[in-house]
Amino acid sequence: MQAFAGRFQQGVMSNNLCVTFPFRFVLPGRYVDVDITMLSSGDGKSAWVFIKDTPSHAPGIR
């Protein structure tokens, strides 16, 4: 989570948050690949983070 927290805060502060990027959550004994989408409203009063599960690229580890 730390990997994109700064990105989120910077986007909110600049009112320019419209980005999607891949991210890997590392959990005990496995990982989960996801796409992170961060958006902000045009007026800067709201911001959202969407997380979508994506297929793993490493066979047998999920």
MARBA-3410 file (N, C-alpha, C, O; in Angstrom, 1 decimal):
62
0.8,-1.2,0.0,0.0,0.0,0.0,0.9,1.3,0.0,0.5,2.3,-0.6 ~ 2.0,1.2,0.7,2.9,2.4,0.7,3.3,2.8,-0.7,3.6,4.0,-0.9 ~ 3.4,1.8,-1.6,3.9,2.1,-2.9,3.0,3.1,-3.7,3.6,3.8,-4.6 ~ 1.7,3.1,-3.4,0.9,4.1,-4.2,0.3,5.1,-3.3,-0.5,6.0,-3.8 ~ 0.5,5.1,-2.0,-0.1,6.1,-1.1,0.4,7.6,-1.4,-0.4,8.5,-1.5
1.7,7.7,-1.7,2.2,9.0,-2.1,1.6,9.5,-3.4,1.4,10.7,-3.6 ~ 1.5,8.6,-4.3,0.9,8.9,-5.6,-0.5,9.4,-5.5,-1.0,10.4,-6.1 ~ -1.3,8.8,-4.6,-2.7,9.2,-4.3,-2.7,10.6,-3.7,-3.4,11.4,-4.2 ~ -1.9,10.8,-2.7,-1.9,12.1,-2.0,-1.5,13.2,-2.9,-2.1,14.3,-2.9 ~ -0.5,13.0,-3.7,0.0,14.0,-4.7,-1.1,14.3,-5.7,-1.3,15.5,-6.0
-1.8,13.3,-6.2,-2.9,13.5,-7.1,-4.1,14.3,-6.5,-4.7,15.1,-7.2 ~ -4.4,14.0,-5.3,-5.5,14.7,-4.6,-5.1,16.2,-4.4,-5.9,17.0,-4.6 ~ -3.9,16.4,-3.9,-3.5,17.8,-3.7,-3.4,18.6,-4.9,-3.7,19.8,-4.9 ~ -3.1,18.0,-6.1,-3.0,18.8,-7.3,-4.3,18.7,-8.1,-4.4,19.3,-9.2 ~ -5.3,18.0,-7.5,-6.6,17.9,-8.2,-6.4,17.3,-9.6,-7.1,17.7,-10.5
-5.5,16.4,-9.7,-5.2,15.8,-11.0,-5.0,14.3,-10.8,-3.8,13.8,-10.9 ~ -6.0,13.6,-10.5,-5.9,12.2,-10.1,-6.7,11.3,-11.1,-8.0,11.2,-11.0 ~ -6.1,10.8,-12.1,-6.7,10.0,-13.1,-5.7,9.0,-13.7,-5.0,9.3,-14.7 ~ -5.5,7.9,-13.0,-4.4,7.0,-13.3,-4.8,5.5,-13.0,-5.5,5.3,-12.0 ~ -4.3,4.6,-13.8,-4.5,3.2,-13.6,-3.1,2.5,-13.8,-2.4,2.8,-14.7
-2.8,1.6,-12.8,-1.5,1.0,-12.9,-1.6,-0.4,-12.2,-2.4,-0.6,-11.4 ~ -0.7,-1.4,-12.7,-0.7,-2.7,-12.0,0.0,-2.6,-10.7,0.9,-1.8,-10.4 ~ -0.4,-3.5,-9.8,0.1,-3.6,-8.4,0.1,-5.0,-7.9,-0.9,-5.7,-8.3 ~ 1.0,-5.4,-7.1,1.0,-6.8,-6.6,1.0,-6.7,-5.1,1.9,-6.2,-4.4 ~ -0.1,-7.2,-4.5,-0.2,-7.4,-3.0,0.6,-8.6,-2.7,0.3,-9.7,-3.2
1.6,-8.5,-1.8,2.3,-9.7,-1.3,1.7,-10.1,0.0,1.8,-9.4,1.0 ~ 1.2,-11.3,0.1,0.6,-11.9,1.2,1.4,-13.1,1.7,2.1,-13.6,0.9 ~ 1.2,-13.5,2.9,2.0,-14.7,3.4,1.7,-15.9,2.5,0.6,-16.4,2.4 ~ 2.7,-16.4,1.8,2.6,-17.6,0.9,2.0,-17.4,-0.4,1.9,-18.4,-1.2 ~ 1.7,-16.2,-0.8,1.1,-15.9,-2.1,1.1,-14.4,-2.4,1.4,-13.6,-1.6
0.7,-14.1,-3.6,0.5,-12.7,-4.0,-0.8,-12.6,-4.8,-1.3,-13.6,-5.3 ~ -1.2,-11.4,-4.9,-2.4,-11.1,-5.7,-2.1,-9.9,-6.7,-1.8,-8.8,-6.2 ~ -2.3,-10.2,-8.0,-2.1,-9.1,-8.9,-3.4,-8.3,-9.2,-4.4,-9.0,-9.3 ~ -3.3,-7.0,-9.1,-4.5,-6.2,-9.3,-4.2,-5.0,-10.2,-3.0,-4.7,-10.4 ~ -5.2,-4.4,-10.7,-5.1,-3.1,-11.3,-5.7,-2.0,-10.4,-6.8,-2.2,-9.8
-4.9,-1.0,-10.1,-5.3,0.1,-9.2,-5.8,1.3,-10.1,-5.0,1.7,-11.0 ~ -7.0,1.8,-9.9,-7.4,3.0,-10.6,-7.8,4.0,-9.6,-8.5,3.8,-8.7 ~ -7.2,5.2,-9.7,-7.4,6.3,-8.8,-8.0,7.5,-9.6,-7.5,7.9,-10.7 ~ -9.1,8.0,-9.1,-9.8,9.1,-9.8,-10.2,10.2,-8.8,-10.4,9.9,-7.6 ~ -10.3,11.4,-9.2,-10.8,12.5,-8.4,-12.0,13.2,-9.1,-12.0,13.2,-10.4
-12.9,13.8,-8.4,-14.0,14.5,-9.0,-13.4,15.8,-9.6,-12.3,16.3,-9.2 ~ -14.1,16.4,-10.5,-13.7,17.6,-11.1,-13.6,18.8,-10.1,-12.8,19.7,-10.4 ~ -14.4,18.8,-9.1,-14.4,19.9,-8.1,-13.3,19.6,-7.0,-13.1,20.5,-6.1 ~ -12.7,18.5,-7.0,-11.7,18.2,-6.0,-12.2,17.8,-4.6,-11.4,17.7,-3.7 ~ -13.5,17.6,-4.5,-14.1,17.3,-3.2,-14.1,15.8,-2.9,-14.4,15.4,-1.7
-13.9,15.0,-3.9,-14.0,13.5,-3.7,-12.9,12.9,-4.5,-12.4,13.3,-5.5 ~ -12.5,11.7,-4.0,-11.5,10.9,-4.7,-11.8,9.4,-4.4,-12.3,9.1,-3.4 ~ -11.5,8.6,-5.4,-11.8,7.2,-5.3,-10.6,6.3,-5.7,-9.8,6.7,-6.5 ~ -10.5,5.2,-5.1,-9.5,4.2,-5.4,-10.3,2.9,-5.7,-11.0,2.4,-4.9 ~ -10.1,2.4,-7.0,-10.8,1.1,-7.4,-9.7,0.1,-7.5,-8.6,0.3,-8.0
-10.0,-1.1,-7.0,-9.0,-2.3,-7.1,-9.7,-3.4,-7.8,-10.7,-3.9,-7.4 ~ -9.1,-3.8,-8.9,-9.6,-4.9,-9.7,-8.6,-6.1,-9.8,-7.5,-5.9,-10.2 ~ -9.1,-7.3,-9.4,-8.3,-8.5,-9.5,-7.9,-8.7,-11.0,-8.8,-8.6,-11.8 ~ -6.7,-9.1,-11.2,-6.2,-9.5,-12.6,-5.6,-10.8,-12.5,-5.1,-11.2,-11.4 ~ -5.5,-11.6,-13.6,-4.9,-12.9,-13.6,-3.4,-12.8,-13.2,-2.7,-11.9,-13.7
-3.0,-13.8,-12.5,-1.6,-13.8,-12.1,-0.7,-14.2,-13.3,-1.2,-15.0,-14.2 ~ 0.5,-13.7,-13.4,1.3,-14.0,-14.5,2.3,-15.1,-14.2,3.0,-15.6,-15.1 ~ 2.3,-15.6,-13.0,3.2,-16.7,-12.6,2.4,-17.9,-12.3,1.5,-17.9,-11.4 ~ 2.6,-19.0,-13.1,1.8,-20.2,-12.9,2.0,-20.8,-11.6,3.1,-20.9,-11.1 ~ 0.9,-21.3,-11.0,1.0,-22.1,-9.8,1.0,-21.3,-8.5,1.0,-21.9,-7.4
1.2,-20.0,-8.6,1.3,-19.2,-7.4,0.1,-18.2,-7.4,0.1,-17.4,-8.3 ~ -0.8,-18.4,-6.5,-2.0,-17.6,-6.5,-2.6,-17.5,-5.1,-3.6,-16.8,-4.9
END
